[in-house]
Amino acid sequence: MGDPSYARICHNAHVSAIGITFAGLQLHSPLIGAAGTAGYTNELADAGSLGSLGAVTSKSLTGQPRDGNDLPRVIPLKAGMLNAIGLANMGIDRFLAERSEDPRTMPCRLFASVAGHSIDEYCLVAGRLDRETDIPLIEANVSCPNTSDGRAFSADPSAMRTLLCALRASVGRAKLFAKLPPDGDAVALAGAAMEAGVDGLTLCNTMPAMAIDVTTRRYRLANRRGGLSGPAVHAVAVRVVHDVRHQVTKGAVPIIGLGGVAAWDDAAELILAGADAVGLGTILLADPGAPRRIARGLERWLLGQGCHHLHELVGQVR
Ligand SMILES: Cc1cc2nc3c(=O)[nH]c(=O)nc-3n(C[C@H](O)[C@H](O)[C@H](O)COP(=O)(O)O)c2cc1C
């Protein structure tokens, strides 16, 4: 493999038949822990799940620590979850001081997610991650529905292109991904991200949503609005991944398909729609053992389809 740390990672991993080459990286599993649901680095280690994930993505990091929104900010729904965490995070300084990506204790890769109030803040955080760590992939969260300006950039393809061009200039070593929203014109946004020169796309973030307590007649979230995730958004993610893959990227850059995956066939559906790798979000909060179960299901599916490598199935819906 030519990458000594990867050799150690493979040694620790539970899964290998579904290994992929993704954005030039060797991952022993196509499953990626989604930002905000997998902690900062190795919180899933206790559940024994890291070995079944190819990578975990950090909580979105900003220039300064943030407390996030008032409580309540997470509520369960019949078909998923509504959250308005509001980008609570430890901030880039503490993350750089405390992060752990030692392959002996963390048997999968670490990706980092960045956010900010301004182009300068995004670039400062991403630039430091690029220069001061060897984290191989930086994901720009341009689609957070839970802060006043979290979607300022993804509301308009040209504003997003401007942000991503600036990030492109700040990130030279790591791969740069853009994480897009599930609503709005995904094809136009993905086209703008491609023009800015991103190395890949993550599809999708949570869907803006709301819940009301009919007895008290109050909003159930202190923030009133939040982001919907879990099974309720899965079919939306399948559609967005499909349209972006077939109309925009055409395989030129990899896609992480993300939204409502709870079982192996949800992951397989995203792969057939056009995802090269599959994110796991809400399911990690409900069932930290899910990655192993889903990875095993995908291995069986691969063999059942008569294929040797997952990439043979990417985008192969007919
Ligand atoms: C509690 C919670 C916190 C989240 N925090 C972040 C975050 O910090 N950055 C980000 O890009 N996405 C964040 N997300 C969105 C997830 O990464 C993912 O895009 C979304 O939940 C859809 O996937 P799922 O249906 O598998 O959960 C968060 C989601 C949840 C449920």
PDBQT file of the ligand as one rigid body, heavy atoms in Angstrom, charges set to zero:
ROOT
HETATM    1  C1  LIG A 401     -26.847  15.339  16.837  1.00  0.00    +0.000 C 
HETATM    2  C2  LIG A 401     -26.324  15.670  15.465  1.00  0.00    +0.000 A 
HETATM    3  C3  LIG A 401     -25.239  16.539  15.336  1.00  0.00    +0.000 A 
HETATM    4  C4  LIG A 401     -24.742  16.870  14.073  1.00  0.00    +0.000 A 
HETATM    5  N1  LIG A 401     -23.673  17.709  13.965  1.00  0.00    +0.000 NA
HETATM    6  C5  LIG A 401     -23.133  17.969  12.736  1.00  0.00    +0.000 A 
HETATM    7  C6  LIG A 401     -21.960  18.754  12.593  1.00  0.00    +0.000 A 
HETATM    8  O1  LIG A 401     -21.358  19.222  13.570  1.00  0.00    +0.000 OA
HETATM    9  N2  LIG A 401     -21.495  18.994  11.343  1.00  0.00    +0.000 N 
HETATM   10  C7  LIG A 401     -22.095  18.475  10.210  1.00  0.00    +0.000 A 
HETATM   11  O2  LIG A 401     -21.607  18.710   9.095  1.00  0.00    +0.000 OA
HETATM   12  N3  LIG A 401     -23.196  17.683  10.323  1.00  0.00    +0.000 NA
HETATM   13  C8  LIG A 401     -23.719  17.424  11.542  1.00  0.00    +0.000 A 
HETATM   14  N4  LIG A 401     -24.812  16.605  11.655  1.00  0.00    +0.000 N 
HETATM   15  C9  LIG A 401     -25.428  16.032  10.429  1.00  0.00    +0.000 C 
HETATM   16  C10 LIG A 401     -24.921  14.601  10.172  1.00  0.00    +0.000 C 
HETATM   17  O3  LIG A 401     -23.523  14.568   9.957  1.00  0.00    +0.000 OA
HETATM   18  C11 LIG A 401     -25.630  14.004   8.932  1.00  0.00    +0.000 C 
HETATM   19  O4  LIG A 401     -25.338  14.788   7.798  1.00  0.00    +0.000 OA
HETATM   20  C12 LIG A 401     -27.149  13.961   9.094  1.00  0.00    +0.000 C 
HETATM   21  O5  LIG A 401     -27.521  13.625  10.400  1.00  0.00    +0.000 OA
HETATM   22  C13 LIG A 401     -27.811  12.973   8.096  1.00  0.00    +0.000 C 
HETATM   23  O6  LIG A 401     -27.356  11.657   8.325  1.00  0.00    +0.000 OA
HETATM   24  P1  LIG A 401     -28.162  10.582   9.244  1.00  0.00    +0.000 P 
HETATM   25  O7  LIG A 401     -29.590  10.603   8.762  1.00  0.00    +0.000 OA
HETATM   26  O8  LIG A 401     -27.457   9.282   8.988  1.00  0.00    +0.000 OA
HETATM   27  O9  LIG A 401     -28.049  11.064  10.630  1.00  0.00    +0.000 OA
HETATM   28  C14 LIG A 401     -25.339  16.294  12.905  1.00  0.00    +0.000 A 
HETATM   29  C15 LIG A 401     -26.411  15.406  13.049  1.00  0.00    +0.000 A 
HETATM   30  C16 LIG A 401     -26.914  15.082  14.303  1.00  0.00    +0.000 A 
HETATM   31  C17 LIG A 401     -28.063  14.110  14.405  1.00  0.00    +0.000 C 
ENDROOT
TORSDOF 0
